[in-house]
């Protein structure tokens, strides 16, 4: 049997699954969007770190030719349907308007109103994960491109304005940071009326920008478009005009050209925001900001510390990753500029951000999806039963059953570990492609590998850390 890269992936996957399954049961209870484990977590952490270290060793000793198969793809042709994306985009715009109305006139309870349930459960949890698996679904489902085409057609194709040179994708990056601040620091990010009002305002402003500047506005200034563009590159599927191009997860990152720096740093912002989203709920963080976690005064009392903490998390992650990358360049003795290296290697952290996204939101999703189904059956809370559910009761019993809790936590831990494993593989493949000599590629990856091993330790600690608030 001839060895190539796919067999290496199989080995890593089997070892990861086997070790995680040996880690034992995890008794826990729900605490917001994560578990507070009631058993010692040293075994879990050790197993996860061992998997990541084993991956580092494996990619270091493997011959370069075994890595080349990772970027190989195959094309499956599909029939083209003209105007399909315009129709689906307009339907999405109609959904935005419907959610606005429901947010304004529907029940005030965020767990009974479809607007916050759709935004935070179906979109920010489910759709983001679906994008990482199935590719760029946002191309068809964004609520701006279709209405923009119709408006410009009605206006007889007026001339488009040109955006200022040098802005790049920095507006979208800043808007993502603002979105993360709203999600983490706003006293009531799930309030139906406020959330739906902000959603409609953002839709209208973005639609105006798209009409005036064209699709370039979405690519540079719309943070959802830019964020989902990155997650779509993690998918094994790429939608093209010729059909579906299929490969290994992350092949688009490993084999792509250098992205503009303003676009390439967005994955680091996503990872920093996702990490702090977990940190700011822990007893450790609440103790640092002088809050008793058992007597949490409410989100309005911690707005400033949360905003400062998010800014600090972004700064720390950018500094740590940048320093690891700079040391690797110096050790390798390569003439590649730091800016070019950052643009090439920053997207390789996407699997880590994706794994954290799954792990962090999984417990909350299991509960909130039940409320979403109930709200779909009775959107105005007036006793309707559209889906024929009868007496529907939300249950959290699976949080108190040893078997189901073990499955949930192992899924969380597995997502974190697999994300780090894939990130190491992608980073090493990019290094092989960038550096002239294999030895340089290996040496350049030592600091980044150390960074990722410690981030694995941090991520698994975060899953098990006691939480309050």
Order of alpha helices (4+ residues) and beta strands (2+ residues): alpha-beta-beta-alpha-beta-alpha-alpha-alpha-alpha-alpha-alpha-alpha-alpha-alpha-beta-beta-alpha-alpha-alpha-alpha-alpha-alpha-alpha-alpha-alpha
